[in-house]
């Protein structure tokens, strides 16, 4: 049986802990620092080196506008044979337009790790990651899955829109809508986060307030209501009027590891 529940990282996930960048990176305990901002994005496993079960997951990062340490949390969507949640942090350095570091963690008790590198191109950070142990087969009884030997990742500033998702938040409910006419899209993963929490904790696992997965036929939600055909990944938490939140929408294609578009939008709860 396959131990994957793709894009269910708000509920059950393996979070890879990343090191690198020296002691100064460890001092970045929050993102309420001058010159720092929160970025959101996703990672992909390389389907050419892991054709059995390539997957994707989500990233949050606190990155400086110039040279300095950065910190991130990787939410990898491995369901795991033994269950539970392992949480770790990414720590590294930005030098010019480049960021780099190392990552390490544990999947069902198996230690894995490697390096990651990336660059800022004026619109986003993107790069590659590698697993120094190569492709890892995790097998516990009838439960089995693979950790890819390499892949890619992307991070965007808040209020970015890759490929025209066009998120709109209106009304007092609030109502969330987006463009579902993007070519090749088969479904959407929608998450809402507490913005202040994201800056205080640099965390998605601690700051999610609602998360659902919907088919491509759906392009509107009322916060907290789950339409027919959608599935709730994390139950809705009450929104505080006047407080800022962040919604992110990932559009996927032939599989949930085939990310076609990604967008985030900050809104104030009515």
C-alpha positions in Angstrom: 0.0 0.0 0.0 1.2 3.5 -0.7 2.0 5.7 2.2 1.3 9.0 0.5 -1.5 11.5 0.9 -0.3 14.2 -1.5 -0.7 17.8 -0.5 -2.1 16.9 2.9 0.7 18.6 4.6 -1.5 20.8 6.9 -2.5 17.6 8.7 0.0 14.8 8.6 3.4 15.6 7.2 7.1 14.9 7.6 9.0 18.2 8.0 12.6 18.1 7.0 15.0 19.9 9.4 17.7 21.9 7.5 20.9 23.2 8.9 23.7 25.3 7.5 24.6 29.0 7.4 26.4 29.0 10.7 25.4 30.1 14.2 24.0 33.4 13.1 21.1 31.6 11.3 20.0 30.0 14.6 19.4 33.5 16.1 16.6 34.2 13.6 13.7 33.1 15.9 11.0 35.1 14.1 10.5 37.2 10.9 9.7 40.5 12.6 13.1 41.8 11.6 14.0 44.8 9.6 14.6 43.9 6.0 13.0 40.4 6.3 9.8 39.1 4.8 7.8 35.9 4.6 7.8 33.8 1.4 5.5 30.9 0.5 6.0 28.2 -2.1 6.3 24.5 -2.8 8.8 21.7 -3.6 8.7 19.0 -6.1 10.2 15.5 -6.3 11.8 14.7 -9.6 9.5 12.3 -11.4 12.3 11.1 -13.7 14.3 9.8 -10.7 11.3 8.8 -8.6 8.6 7.7 -11.1 6.9 5.4 -8.5 5.3 8.1 -6.4 6.6 11.7 -7.0 5.0 14.2 -4.7 5.1 17.8 -3.7 4.9 19.8 -0.5 4.8 23.3 0.9 7.4 25.8 2.1 7.4 28.9 4.2 10.6 31.0 4.6 11.8 34.1 6.2 14.4 35.7 3.9 16.3 39.0 4.1 16.3 41.5 1.2 20.1 41.4 1.2 22.9 39.3 2.7 22.0 37.5 5.9 20.7 34.3 7.5 17.3 32.9 6.5 15.0 30.3 8.1 12.3 28.1 6.6 10.0 25.3 7.4 9.6 22.5 4.9 6.3 20.7 5.0 6.8 17.5 3.0 3.6 15.5 2.3 4.8 12.1 3.2 2.0 10.4 5.1 4.4 8.0 6.8 3.9 4.3 7.6 4.0 4.9 11.4 2.1 8.2 11.4 2.9 11.2 13.6 4.4 14.5 12.7 8.2 15.3 12.6 8.9 19.0 12.6 12.2 20.7 11.7 13.6 24.0 10.4 15.6 25.2 7.5 18.5 27.5 8.3 21.0 28.9 5.9 22.4 32.1 4.4 21.6 34.5 1.6 24.6 36.0 -0.2 23.7 38.3 -3.0 20.9 36.6 -5.0 21.9 33.1 -3.9 20.8 31.1 -0.9 22.1 27.7 0.2 22.2 25.3 3.1 21.8 21.7 4.1 18.8 19.7 5.1 18.3 16.6 7.3 15.5 14.8 8.9 13.8 11.5 9.6 11.2 9.5 7.7 9.6 6.7 9.7 12.9 6.5 11.7 15.1 6.5 8.7 17.6 9.5 8.6 17.9 11.3 5.4 19.5 14.6 4.4 21.4 16.6 1.8 21.8 20.1 0.4 19.8 22.7 -1.3 20.7 25.7 -3.4 18.8 28.5 -5.1 18.7 32.0 -6.6 16.5 35.1 -6.7 15.5 36.0 -10.3 13.7 39.3 -9.5 10.3 37.6 -9.1 11.0 34.4 -7.0 13.5 32.2 -5.3 13.9 28.8 -6.9 16.5 26.1 -7.0 17.2 22.4 -6.4 17.6 20.0 -3.5 19.4 16.8 -3.3 19.3 13.8 -1.0 22.9 12.8 -0.2 21.8 9.2 0.4 20.2 8.9 -3.0 16.8 7.4 -3.5 15.4 6.0 -0.3 12.9 3.2 -0.1 10.9 3.2 3.1 9.0 -0.1 3.8 7.3 -1.1 6.9 5.2 -4.2 6.5 2.7 -3.6 3.6 3.4 0.1 3.8 5.9 1.3 1.2 7.0 4.6 -0.5 10.1 6.3 -1.9 11.9 9.5 -1.0 13.3 11.0 -4.2 17.0 11.6 -4.6 16.5 15.1 -5.9 14.0 17.7 -6.9 13.1 21.4 -7.2 11.6 24.2 -5.1 10.1 27.6 -5.5 9.4 30.5 -3.1 7.3 33.6 -3.8 6.7 36.8 -1.8 3.2 37.1 -0.4 0.5 38.4 -2.8 2.2 36.7 -5.7 0.4 34.9 -8.5 2.1 32.3 -10.7 0.0 31.6 -13.9 -3.2 33.6 -13.2 -4.9 32.0 -10.2 -6.4 35.4 -9.4 -7.6 35.0 -5.8 -10.4 37.2 -4.7 -11.7 37.6 -1.1 -15.0 39.4 -0.6 -18.0 39.7 1.6 -18.5 39.2 5.3 -18.3 35.4 5.3 -15.7 35.8 3.7 -16.1 34.5 0.2 -13.0 33.1 -1.6 -12.9 32.8 -5.4 -10.3 32.1 -8.0 -9.9 31.3 -11.7 -10.4 27.6 -12.4 -10.0 28.0 -16.2 -6.2 27.5 -16.2 -5.3 24.9 -18.8 -4.5 21.4 -17.5 -5.7 21.9 -14.0 -7.4 19.0 -12.3 -7.7 20.3 -8.7 -6.8 22.8 -6.1 -5.3 22.8 -2.7 -6.5 25.8 -0.6 -5.1 26.8 2.7 -5.6 29.8 5.0 -3.0 30.9 7.5 -2.7 33.4 10.4 -0.3 36.1 9.0 0.9 37.3 12.4 1.6 33.7 13.5 3.6 33.2 10.3 5.8 36.1 11.1 6.1 35.2 14.8 6.8 31.5 14.2 7.9 31.0 10.6 5.7 28.0 10.5 2.8 26.6 8.5 2.1 23.6 10.8 1.3 26.0 13.7 -0.4 28.8 11.7 -2.9 27.0 9.5 -6.5 28.0 10.2 -8.3 26.1 7.4 -7.3 23.8 4.6 -9.3 22.0 1.8 -8.7 20.2 -1.4 -11.2 20.7 -4.3 -11.7 19.4 -7.9 -11.2 21.8 -10.8 -15.0 22.3 -11.1 -14.9 24.4 -7.9 -13.8 28.0 -7.9 -15.5 29.5 -4.9 -15.7 28.8 -1.2 -17.3 30.3 1.8 -14.8 30.2 4.6 -15.4 27.2 6.8 -17.9 25.5 4.4 -16.8 22.5 2.4 -18.6 22.1 -1.0 -19.7 18.8 -2.5 -16.6 17.1 -4.0 -14.1 18.9 -1.8 -12.4 17.4 1.2 -11.4 19.2 4.4 -7.8 18.6 5.5 -7.8 20.9 8.5 -10.9 22.1 10.3 -11.7 25.8 10.2 -10.7 28.0 13.1 -12.6 31.2 14.0 -11.3 34.3 12.2 -10.7 37.5 14.3 -12.3 40.6 12.7 -9.7 43.1 11.6 -6.8 40.6 11.7 -4.8 39.7 8.6 -4.7 36.2 7.1 -3.1 34.7 4.1 -4.7 32.4 1.6 -2.7 30.2 -0.7 -4.0 28.2 -3.6 -2.0 25.5 -5.4 -3.4 24.3 -8.8 -2.3 20.8 -9.8 -2.5 18.9 -13.0 -2.4 15.2 -13.8 -1.3 14.4 -10.3 -1.0 16.4 -7.1 2.8 16.4 -7.7 2.2 18.3 -11.0 2.0 21.9 -9.8 0.7 24.2 -12.6 0.1 27.4 -10.7 0.5 28.9 -7.2 -0.8 32.1 -5.6 -1.1 33.7 -2.2 -3.2 36.7 -1.1 -3.3 38.6 2.2 -6.8 39.7 3.4 -8.3 41.2 6.5 -11.0 39.3 8.2 -14.3 41.3 8.1 
